[in-house]
Amino acid sequence: MDIAKRCEANPLLTPRDLKPGIEGMEITCLLNPGVFRYQGRTGLLLRVAERPIQQEGIISFPVYNKEGKIEVLSFSKDDPELDASDPRVIGYKGQNYLTTMSYLRLVFSEDGIHFKEDPQFPPILGEGELESFGIEDCRVATCNDGFYLTYTKVSPVAVGVGLIHTLDWKGFVRHGMIFPPHNKDCALFEEKIGDKYFALHRPSSPELGGNYIWLAESPDRLHWGNHQCVAITRRGMWDSARIGAGASPIKTEDGWLEIYHGADANNRYCLGALLLDLNNPAKVIARSKEPIMEPIADYEQTGFFGNVIFTNGHLVEGDRITLYYGASDEVICRAELSVREILNTLKK
Ligand code: MAN
């Protein structure tokens, strides 16, 4: 059952609300923001996806070249070697490319609904060979020693998880790839359990295994070990093809509550919840049988890639979760959920 209260102002942000950040490009999608509070305002770290204005009969998209400069690649749409069946990905002669280049951009709001850019705060752009196809879907963990950003690094050789630390959203320390390929959807726990840091992550295995949620621990958030699988996809259900963690787990009396996404074979993305043991988060206490949120609004069903609700950021105040999410891989939306209500659905 869908128990999310969507904001009436949805979508809060669409590609037309911002100016393209890369010269000569247009914004095609705004997606999947990381969320945090900073200096009394709500901040969203948006994933902005850009590409050149498309010309008739040609598919063109940006990449970073070896010198770190944006370069546009183009393929003719009638080239028999081209596979353009997925709006997000291009297949050409055995190599995959992305149709857009993503980077991260900050917007701020006093009321959590109307967001604007603030020129004080620069965008975060892909850097180096492992980010030559861009960076995506950044989680923001608010810890007692600053903000820890976990995001997807995309390049022709890999999809993996990068870590960035910032105190002030102006200076950024990049720690490289902390989870090697194929891996994404990494959510850090915002406090230690015992004397260790923990993270949820999503490695993908092409043979045995699948696209499952794993847990890892670390003494320093840079070196991760003791990997354990905590949840797998479920045949015939809404999360049968892929699952991945959303934002940092929420600490409740009953356990760590994690809102995660699940997709089925038709790439329909819904949200569900996992409840993990407070002292041993490898232990799953409960898991949603039905989604707690599914694409039902128009803007969630139609867009760049329809039937998608994807979240990797929320704010929690007492019982209230203010969730920000990407709808149809194109616009940014907001919904409210109650911690207690989610926990109740897990008891049934
Ligand atoms: C998938 C989708 C895309 C994303 C790529 C690379 O194809 O989630 O939106 O760009 O993976 O991460």
Boltz pocket constraint, residues with backbone or C-beta under 6 A from the ligand:
constraints:
  - pocket:
      binder: B
      contacts: [[A, 88], [A, 89], [A, 98], [A, 136], [A, 152], [A, 154], [A, 159]]
      max_distance: 6.0
